[in-house]
Amino acid sequence: MRRGWIGALVLAAAMLLSPCAALAQTPVDLDQLGAWYMLFWSTRFDDTSWGLQGDVQHRNWNAGTDLEQLLIRGGVTYALPESPVLLTGGVAHITSGAFGDSDETSAERRLYQEALVRQAFGQVVFLRHRYRYEQRWVDGQDFRTRFRYALFGDVALNGRGKEKGSIYLALYNEVFVNGELEIGPGRTVERFDRNRFYTALGFGVGDRSQVQAGYMIQTVPGGSKGQLQVSLHTTF
């Protein structure tokens, strides 16, 4: 147990002191505090290494109905035998809305491939490393790619992991790096696309379902923005 709590402290320190997390010190515009409502699901086909996973995310510029993005994503998974690695390939469709009173939207279609690597430190700290590569077709832009690395950490607070009745601390930090910098005639982006740092409390509402509620700071080259997040994670 002591080893697990030491691991939890190391994880928290690494996330808080990482260069990308430090970028989130840019002042947040509290008048534009956003909210994300999310569903994550996964399933495994009986007696095979194959499965499916996906998520639906409704992101608002505010806590109400000013649409920032509606993201729908799904993929096919393959668990490498006798390995902590899960491979996924999938597709996504994103509808983005304009800030304020405008109802104007734009669309993005996406393919992605990822590898997820799990680690555990006793029965207290559970880590996941996610490496994702995206191919993006965004309205009004040239074809783009993006690389993403995320470190997730769950820290059991009442010794029950993530099963029913559990309480746990959820943390993650994710870095986004653009592949192409020219996205159209006379239009460029920076190599650094964004960083997300998140912390939340999770509750096991069933042996295969958890609810998380927390706060994320998203940093882009122009500054930072705070997001309230509520999510349901379920496996069936």
DALINLIN-V559435 format. One record per helix or strand of 3 or more residues. SS is the DSSP state (~ for helix, > for strand). FROM is the first residue (numbers start at 0). TO is the last residue. If there is no record, write none. Layout:
ss=[SS	SS]
from=[FROM	FROM]
to=[TO	TO]
//
This chain:
ss=[~	~	~	>	>	>	>	>	>	>	>	>	>	>	>]
from=[1	18	29	33	49	66	84	104	124	143	166	181	191	208	222]
to=[16	22	31	43	59	78	96	120	137	155	177	183	205	219	234]
//
